[in-house]
Amino acid sequence: MRERILNRALELFIYRGIKSTSMDDIAQDLGISKKTVYKWFENKDHLIEEMLKTNLCGPIEVEQATEENAVEEFCKSLNSLIQKFTAIHVSFFSDLKKYYPAAHELWENYKEGTIIQRFRANFKRGIETGLYRAELDPEVLTQLYISQIEGIFYSETFQPKKFKRLEIYRLNVKLFASGIVSAAGQKFLPELTAKVEEVPAPK
């Protein structure tokens, strides 16, 4: 039951936003009593924190010792990590920051210690192996790329009603990779718009 609550809560938070989804909503959606939800989670803050630990801030399945070169890794393996965030409601992370500081800190620690670290390592490896332009700074590249991703998925700039965020994301990967590769790295640029299906809205 605990796992069932966590999984459904994530789906509802993703598509409706965190603040607009109450514990009552979760219980009603699951067809259980609110008492059952509180049996496993003492309050909404606790539920959100456990949801992040279980579903969004888990281990990344990208091997450091990969046979892919840095260009291929960036375009395929690393960016596959970001694709799971394509369907997240635009208010999800702003709700975390504003109303649930402990959960937001969990997310920020995960982002810095796992996601950002992996991209930083990729940019550094690409420069060292001559596949990315030598004059680039891996730290600047990392912060620039993460800010672009957040601008697509976590801000109100690209409203889902007006833009297909997945298509914008694909275009961003293509433009970013094309801009940082060296002449030697050009030949490794794959078909960058990977076929990623939209995550269906929960029923």
LOTOR-623614 format. One record per residue (C-alpha): residue in one letter; x, y, z. Coordinates in steps of 0.5 Angstrom, whole numbers, plus 500, padded with zeros to 3 digits. Example, Ala and Ser with C-alpha at 12.3 -4.5 7.8 and 13.67 -1.06 7.14 Angstrom:
BEGIN
A525491516 S527498514 
This chain:
BEGIN
M500500500 R506505502 E509504495 R502505491 I501511495 L508514493 N507512486 R500515485 A502521489 L508522484 E503522478 L498527481 F503532483 I507531477 Y500533473 R496537477 G502541481 I504539489 K500545492 S493544488 T493536490 S491535498 M492529502 D484528501 D485528493 I490522494 A486518498 Q480519494 D483518488 L486511491 G479509493 I482509501 S481513507 K485519509 K487515515 T490510511 V495515508 Y496518515 K498511517 W504511512 F506518512 E505523518 N503529514 K504532506 D511534508 H513527510 L510524503 I513529499 E520527502 E519520501 M516521494 L523524492 K527519495 T524513492 N522516485 L525522483 C532522487 G534515486 P541512483 I542514476 E543508471 V549511467 E556508468 Q562512469 A566507465 T562507459 E564505452 E561511449 N565517447 A563524451 V559526445 E555520445 E554520452 F551527452 C546526447 K544519449 S545517456 L546523460 N540527457 S536520458 L536522465 I532529464 Q527526459 K523523466 F522530467 T518532461 A511531464 I512535470 H507540472 V510547471 S509549478 F512543481 F519545483 S516552485 D511549490 L517545493 K521551494 K516556496 Y512551501 Y516545502 P523547504 A526540507 A523537500 H526542496 E533541499 L533534498 W532535491 E537541490 N542536494 Y540531489 K541535483 E548538485 G551531487 T548527482 I545530475 I550536475 Q556532477 R555527471 F554533466 R560536469 A564530468 N562529461 F564536459 K571535462 R572529459 G570531452 I575537453 E580533455 T579528449 G579533444 L571532442 Y569538445 R572545444 A578546448 E577553450 L571552453 D570551461 P567545464 E564549470 V561554465 L558549460 T555545466 Q551551469 L549554462 Y546547460 I542546467 S540553467 Q537552460 I534545462 E530549468 G528554463 I524549459 F521545464 Y521549471 S519556469 E513559466 T517561459 F514555455 Q507553457 P505546455 K498549452 K503553447 F509549446 K511542446 R516542451 L519535449 E520538442 I524544445 Y528540449 R530536443 L532542439 N536544445 V540538446 K541538438 L543546438 F547545445 A551539443 S553542436 G555548439 I560545444 V563539439 S570540436 A572539429 A574532431 G567531435 Q563533429 K563526426 F560523433 L554527433 P548522432 E541523430 L540528437 T532528437 A531521440 K525518440 V522519446 E514518447 E510523451 V508521458 P501520458 A497523464 P494519469 K487517469 
